[in-house]
Amino acid sequence: MTGLLFLIPIALAMGAFGLAMFFWAMRDGQFEDLDGAAQRILIDDENDGETNDAQRIDRAQ
Amino acid sequence: MNAIAPIDVGKEAGLSDSRFTVPSIRCAGCIAKIERGLSELEGVEAARVNFSAKRVAVRHDARLSDDKIVDALLRLGFEAQPVSANPLAEDDKDARMLLRALAVAGFGMMNIMLLSVSVWAGADVVTREMFHWLSALIALPVIAYAGRPFFSSAAMALRYGRTNMDVPISIGVLLATGLSFYETLTGGPHAYFDGAVMLLFFLLAGRALDATMRNRTRAGIGALLQRMGKSASVVQPDGSTKRIAAEDLAPGMIMILAAGEALAADGTVLEGTGAIDRSMLTGESAPEQVVPGDQVHAGTVALDGPLRVEITATQDDTAIAEIARLMDEAGQSRSRYVRIADRAARIYAPAVHTLALAAFVGWMIAGAGWYHALVIAISVLIITCPCAIGLAVPAAQVVASGALIRKGLLVKDGSALERLAEIDVAVFDKTGTLTLGEPRADIADLDEQSRAVALGLAQQSRHPLSRGLATSLRTAGAKPSEISDIREQSGTGVSGIWNGVPVSLGRPDTTEATLATRLSIGRRDCIIHFEDPLRADAAETLARLARDGVQSHVLSGDRAEAVEHVARELGIVGQGGMTPTEKLAELRTLQTQGHRPLMVGDGLNDGPALAAAHASIAPGTASDLSQQAADAVFIGERLAPVALAITVARATMQIVKQNFALALGYNLLAVPLALAGLVTPLIAAIAMSLSSLIVVANSLRLARSAR
C-alpha cells in the first residue's frame, strides 16, 4: 500500500515528462518531415558541420 | 529523429529564404545530392529538403535570384519550381493545437486507466476513494484542455440555435465528468473519468486527421492585383514624363512603357511595336507582337520598349480586376457545397439527443431513480458518440491524399476529394495544361558547338523563347560556352563575343506564323523553330478519363485553329478564342444541364472557371492565383495525375460509405443494449473505441488505391 505512494507519483511524473518531450519535439519541428527522417538514415554524412547548418532552416519549411 | 536547432531570424542580414517544389525527390540519394549540391553553390548558406512535402528550403544571399537556384537544381538533375511562401502555415496552427490536445488527452487517458484498472480489480473503500480523487485530479484539467475544440464549437452552434456533432459530445463528456465528480465527492462506487477522457482522445484523433487535410483557404484576391504594375511613366502636357502611381492614373493619359515593365492599366497602343508577354493573363508563353491600335492589358509585361499607350481603363475596370471579381463570385457557389460529414451530422446529432433524452425519461418513468436513469442516458450518449462517424471521412481522405501526393498530386482540401468523385465532365485549357506551356525548341539540326553557344546566350535572357531554348538544350545535355560582352537589346535579342567571333540570338527577318529565333555565329546563321508540345501522356489520360465515364472538352483562349489542331489530335471537342467570362458561362451551362464539371487549367483567364467548376485541378506551373483557386495541383510534365485523382477520389468515397455503414451497424447493435441499461459508460467507451479502430483500419486500405 505504501508502495503506491511512491509509484503513482513516479508514474505520473514519467507520463508528464513524456508529454513535455512531445510538446518540445513538436515545437522543434520534428514532425514536419517524417518520411525524410526515415530516408536520412541512409545518407553518409562526410561533413557534419554543413549538415548542422542545413538543419537550422528546417523549421522554416 | 534528427534534431533541429532553431533558426535565428534576422540575425544574419542580407539572407533570404526561398522554397522550391521538387517533385522528383525519391530517395535518400536525392536528398543528399540536392543538399550537398546546393550548399556548394556560391551564395547559398544552407539547403534543406523536406522529403514528405517534396520541397527544398534554401537560405541564401539575397542577391542570388531564385532562377539561379532553379538552374542549379536543374544541373543537379531535378526540375524545380519556386514556391512563393509556405501556404500550409495557417493550417499548421490549427493542426498543432489539435495535436497538443490529443497528446494531453492521451496522457490523461493512460494514467486514469492505470488507476481505474486497480479499482476494477477490487480495491477496498479507502484506496478506491483515493484513486477516484487522483483520477479526478488528472481528468479535470485534461478535459478542460483537450475538450476545448469541442466545447467552443458546441457553444457556437448553440448560440445560433443550431446543433452539430459537438453538442452531444460536449454534453456526454460534461455529464459523465460531472456525474463522476459527484460520485467521488460522495464516495460512491463508480467514476467514469476514464470513459470521458477516452472519448475525447478518439475524437481528437479524428479531428487531428481532418486538420491535416483541411485546406489552406484562399489567400485572397490581393495577390492577383499585385501583379499589376504599381506605377507608370505618364507624358505630361509639356512633353516631359512623370511617374504616377497606379491609383492616380486616369483614362486618356498617355503612358510610356520601357522594356520589362509591367503595365499598370489597360490601354491602346499609340506608337511603337513590340512584344508583350501575356503569359500571366492567358498562360500563352509565346510573346505577342503588338502594333499601334492593339489593346494591351494591365498585368502583362512589355518585353520591348518603348511603347506609347493611351490608357483606356484603370484600377477596378481593368481586365485583370474583372477576372479577380469573377473569381471571387464564382468561388462562392462552391463554398455552398455541404461536406458529407456535415450532412451526416445534420441527421445524426438530433437523433442522438432524442435517444438519450428518451432513455432518461423512460427509465425515470420506469422508476429507476434519477441517478440510474442518468447513467443510462450518458451510456447512450457515449456509445452513440459519433467517433466512428467522425473518423469515417477524415481517415479515408488523409490516406487517399497521402497516396496521391506520392503520385505528384496535391489535394488541398478534403471536400475536394468528395467533389472530384462526383465529376462527369472534364474541361481542359489548352496552353500549359494539355500542352507543356513552354515553347520547346527543335534543336535536332544544331551541332554541338552551336548548341553550346546557343545555351551560353539563351541562359542570359529572360525572354520566354530564350528560356524555352535553354531548357531544351539542357535537357539534351548541352554545356554552355563562355561568352563575353553579353548585351541584351530589347526587340532584337541577345548578342555577345565568343572566341573573338560575334554571336547573337535574335528575331528572324522572315515573319512566319511559327515561333522561331535566329542563331548567328559569325556569318553563319540558322533558324531555330519552337513549338509548344502536348504533354506526352495527354491522349492516354483522356482515354483513361473516358473509360471512367468522364467526357473531355477543350476550352481555350487561344486562336481557334490552334485549338482545333490539338482537339483533333486528341479526338475531343474544342472551342477556341474564349474569354474568361465565356469560359465561366460555358461551365455554368454545363452545371445547369446537370453536369458536374472538372476544370483543368493554368492561366489567370481560367481562374473564374477554376473557381466555379465543381472541382478543379491546376498544374504546378500555373499562376499563383490559379493554383489557389484550384482544389488540387499536379506537379511535373505528366497529365496522368488528373485521371488518377478521379479514380482515387471515387475509391475514397467508396471507403467513406463503407465506414459510415460500419459505424451505423455498430450503433444499431450497441444502442439497444445501452437503452436496456446493460452497458456502463466504461464499456460504452471501449465499444466506441473499437468501432473507431475498425473504421481507421478500413481506411488504410486506400493506401494502395493510387497504384
Contacts between the chains, C-beta under 8 A, distances in Angstrom:
chain1	res1	chain2	res2	distance
A	1	B	127	7.4
A	4	B	127	7.8
A	8	B	115	7.8
A	8	B	134	6.7
A	11	B	111	6.8
A	11	B	114	6.4
A	12	B	111	6.0
A	12	B	138	7.4
A	15	B	107	5.2
A	15	B	110	6.4
A	15	B	111	5.4
A	16	B	107	7.1
A	18	B	107	7.1
A	19	B	103	5.8
A	19	B	104	6.7
A	19	B	107	4.6
A	22	B	103	5.0
A	23	B	100	6.6
A	23	B	103	7.1
A	25	B	1	7.4
A	26	B	96	6.5
A	26	B	99	6.4
A	26	B	100	7.1
A	28	B	3	7.5
A	28	B	4	5.8
A	28	B	6	7.4
A	29	B	4	5.6
A	30	B	1	5.4
A	30	B	2	7.6
A	30	B	3	7.7
A	30	B	4	6.8
A	31	B	99	7.8
A	32	B	50	6.5
A	32	B	52	7.6
A	33	B	50	4.6
A	33	B	51	5.5
A	33	B	52	5.0
A	33	B	53	7.1
A	34	B	52	6.1
A	35	B	51	4.8
A	35	B	52	4.5
A	36	B	31	6.7
A	36	B	49	6.5
A	36	B	50	6.1
A	36	B	51	3.0
A	36	B	52	6.0
A	37	B	1	5.9
A	37	B	2	5.8
A	39	B	27	6.6
A	39	B	28	4.1
A	39	B	31	5.9
A	39	B	51	5.5
A	40	B	2	6.0
A	40	B	28	6.4
A	40	B	31	6.4
A	40	B	51	7.9
A	41	B	28	7.5
A	42	B	27	7.8
A	42	B	28	3.7
A	42	B	29	7.9
A	43	B	28	5.2
A	43	B	31	6.3
A	43	B	32	4.5
A	44	B	32	7.9
A	50	B	36	7.7
A	50	B	39	5.6
A	50	B	46	7.9
A	51	B	35	7.6
A	52	B	5	7.2
A	53	B	39	7.8
A	53	B	45	7.2
A	53	B	46	4.7
A	54	B	35	5.5
A	54	B	39	6.8
A	54	B	46	4.5
A	54	B	47	6.0
A	54	B	48	4.8
A	55	B	2	6.4
A	55	B	3	7.4
A	55	B	4	4.8
A	55	B	5	6.4
A	55	B	48	6.6
A	56	B	4	7.2
A	56	B	5	5.1
A	56	B	6	7.7
A	56	B	7	5.4
A	56	B	8	7.7
A	56	B	46	6.3
A	56	B	59	7.8
A	57	B	7	5.9
A	57	B	17	6.7
A	57	B	46	5.2
A	57	B	47	7.8
A	57	B	48	5.0
A	57	B	57	5.2
A	57	B	58	7.8
A	57	B	59	4.8
A	58	B	4	4.6
A	58	B	48	4.9
A	58	B	50	7.5
A	58	B	57	7.3
A	59	B	4	6.1
A	59	B	6	6.4
A	59	B	7	5.3
A	60	B	7	5.6
A	60	B	17	5.3
A	60	B	57	5.4
A	60	B	59	7.4
A	60	B	86	7.9
A	61	B	19	7.2
A	61	B	48	6.7
A	61	B	50	4.6
A	61	B	53	7.0
A	61	B	55	6.3
A	61	B	57	4.7
A	61	B	86	7.1
